[in-house]
Amino acid sequence: MPSRTLVAALAAEVIGTFLFFVVGAGAVIMDAQTGGAVGLIGIALAHGLVLAALGTAFAPISGGQFNPVVTVALWSCRPWHRLRPDQWRAVQPGGDRGPLAGWQGPNY
């Protein structure tokens, strides 16, 4: 049975990645719906601010690594950084379901 801290870290990674994708995709959708009123700067700010907020909120729990590439990069730069495959794989479900939350189906 996984430890309570591992479950909390995995849940934080899934929730954080899901929210990151929802806000990011939401910014792109809002830009498309408003005819470009949000703009590239608004989309970048949405991604940056949500990543900063989620990283601050979940860093004590899971390290706040919501991108598998960040985990691998940290491991390759600092081999003593323990690569946790479970945490690396936990990001995938959040990233898969985030864009689906904003999808309203095909427009026929």
MARPANU-654923 format. One record per residue (C-alpha): residue number from 1; x, y, z; residue in three letters. Coordinates in steps of 0.1 Angstrom, whole numbers. Example, Ala and Ser with C-alpha at 12.3 -4.5 7.8 and 13.67 -1.06 7.14 Angstrom:
2
<seq->1, u->123, v->-45, w->78, type->ALA> $
<seq->2, u->137, v->-11, w->71, type->SER> $
This chain:
108
<seq->1, u->0, v->0, w->0, type->MET> $
<seq->2, u->14, v->34, w->-9, type->PRO> $
<seq->3, u->23, v->58, w->19, type->SER> $
<seq->4, u->0, v->87, w->26, type->ARG> $
<seq->5, u->27, v->112, w->15, type->THR> $
<seq->6, u->31, v->95, w->-18, type->LEU> $
<seq->7, u->-7, v->96, w->-24, type->VAL> $
<seq->8, u->-8, v->133, w->-15, type->ALA> $
<seq->9, u->21, v->140, w->-39, type->ALA> $
<seq->10, u->5, v->121, w->-67, type->LEU> $
<seq->11, u->-29, v->138, w->-61, type->ALA> $
<seq->12, u->-12, v->172, w->-60, type->ALA> $
<seq->13, u->5, v->165, w->-94, type->GLU> $
<seq->14, u->-27, v->153, w->-110, type->VAL> $
<seq->15, u->-48, v->183, w->-97, type->ILE> $
<seq->16, u->-20, v->208, w->-104, type->GLY> $
<seq->17, u->-15, v->196, w->-140, type->THR> $
<seq->18, u->-53, v->195, w->-146, type->PHE> $
<seq->19, u->-57, v->231, w->-134, type->LEU> $
<seq->20, u->-27, v->242, w->-154, type->PHE> $
<seq->21, u->-42, v->228, w->-186, type->PHE> $
<seq->22, u->-77, v->241, w->-179, type->VAL> $
<seq->23, u->-65, v->277, w->-173, type->VAL> $
<seq->24, u->-41, v->275, w->-203, type->GLY> $
<seq->25, u->-67, v->261, w->-226, type->ALA> $
<seq->26, u->-93, v->285, w->-212, type->GLY> $
<seq->27, u->-71, v->314, w->-221, type->ALA> $
<seq->28, u->-68, v->302, w->-256, type->VAL> $
<seq->29, u->-105, v->295, w->-259, type->ILE> $
<seq->30, u->-113, v->330, w->-246, type->MET> $
<seq->31, u->-89, v->345, w->-271, type->ASP> $
<seq->32, u->-107, v->327, w->-299, type->ALA> $
<seq->33, u->-141, v->335, w->-286, type->GLN> $
<seq->34, u->-134, v->372, w->-283, type->THR> $
<seq->35, u->-117, v->375, w->-317, type->GLY> $
<seq->36, u->-82, v->379, w->-303, type->GLY> $
<seq->37, u->-89, v->404, w->-275, type->ALA> $
<seq->38, u->-69, v->384, w->-250, type->VAL> $
<seq->39, u->-39, v->382, w->-272, type->GLY> $
<seq->40, u->-6, v->364, w->-269, type->LEU> $
<seq->41, u->4, v->384, w->-239, type->ILE> $
<seq->42, u->-28, v->375, w->-221, type->GLY> $
<seq->43, u->-24, v->338, w->-229, type->ILE> $
<seq->44, u->12, v->339, w->-217, type->ALA> $
<seq->45, u->3, v->357, w->-185, type->LEU> $
<seq->46, u->-25, v->332, w->-178, type->ALA> $
<seq->47, u->0, v->303, w->-181, type->HIS> $
<seq->48, u->27, v->320, w->-161, type->GLY> $
<seq->49, u->5, v->332, w->-133, type->LEU> $
<seq->50, u->-13, v->299, w->-129, type->VAL> $
<seq->51, u->20, v->280, w->-129, type->LEU> $
<seq->52, u->34, v->303, w->-103, type->ALA> $
<seq->53, u->3, v->299, w->-81, type->ALA> $
<seq->54, u->2, v->262, w->-84, type->LEU> $
<seq->55, u->39, v->258, w->-79, type->GLY> $
<seq->56, u->37, v->278, w->-47, type->THR> $
<seq->57, u->7, v->259, w->-35, type->ALA> $
<seq->58, u->19, v->224, w->-43, type->PHE> $
<seq->59, u->56, v->227, w->-39, type->ALA> $
<seq->60, u->56, v->216, w->-3, type->PRO> $
<seq->61, u->35, v->185, w->-11, type->ILE> $
<seq->62, u->49, v->173, w->-44, type->SER> $
<seq->63, u->76, v->196, w->-56, type->GLY> $
<seq->64, u->53, v->214, w->-79, type->GLY> $
<seq->65, u->67, v->197, w->-111, type->GLN> $
<seq->66, u->37, v->198, w->-134, type->PHE> $
<seq->67, u->56, v->189, w->-165, type->ASN> $
<seq->68, u->73, v->156, w->-169, type->PRO> $
<seq->69, u->101, v->173, w->-188, type->VAL> $
<seq->70, u->109, v->194, w->-157, type->VAL> $
<seq->71, u->113, v->163, w->-136, type->THR> $
<seq->72, u->136, v->146, w->-161, type->VAL> $
<seq->73, u->156, v->179, w->-165, type->ALA> $
<seq->74, u->161, v->182, w->-128, type->LEU> $
<seq->75, u->172, v->146, w->-126, type->TRP> $
<seq->76, u->196, v->150, w->-154, type->SER> $
<seq->77, u->211, v->182, w->-140, type->CYS> $
<seq->78, u->213, v->169, w->-104, type->ARG> $
<seq->79, u->215, v->131, w->-105, type->PRO> $
<seq->80, u->211, v->130, w->-67, type->TRP> $
<seq->81, u->176, v->144, w->-73, type->HIS> $
<seq->82, u->154, v->113, w->-68, type->ARG> $
<seq->83, u->134, v->107, w->-100, type->LEU> $
<seq->84, u->100, v->93, w->-89, type->ARG> $
<seq->85, u->85, v->74, w->-118, type->PRO> $
<seq->86, u->51, v->74, w->-100, type->ASP> $
<seq->87, u->51, v->112, w->-97, type->GLN> $
<seq->88, u->63, v->114, w->-133, type->TRP> $
<seq->89, u->34, v->93, w->-145, type->ARG> $
<seq->90, u->9, v->110, w->-123, type->ALA> $
<seq->91, u->11, v->142, w->-144, type->VAL> $
<seq->92, u->-3, v->124, w->-175, type->GLN> $
<seq->93, u->-39, v->119, w->-164, type->PRO> $
<seq->94, u->-42, v->156, w->-153, type->GLY> $
<seq->95, u->-27, v->167, w->-186, type->GLY> $
<seq->96, u->-50, v->144, w->-206, type->ASP> $
<seq->97, u->-82, v->156, w->-189, type->ARG> $
<seq->98, u->-75, v->193, w->-186, type->GLY> $
<seq->99, u->-82, v->201, w->-223, type->PRO> $
<seq->100, u->-113, v->179, w->-223, type->LEU> $
<seq->101, u->-128, v->201, w->-195, type->ALA> $
<seq->102, u->-131, v->230, w->-219, type->GLY> $
<seq->103, u->-142, v->210, w->-249, type->TRP> $
<seq->104, u->-179, v->214, w->-257, type->GLN> $
<seq->105, u->-180, v->189, w->-285, type->GLY> $
<seq->106, u->-180, v->193, w->-322, type->PRO> $
<seq->107, u->-197, v->223, w->-337, type->ASN> $
<seq->108, u->-220, v->209, w->-364, type->TYR> $
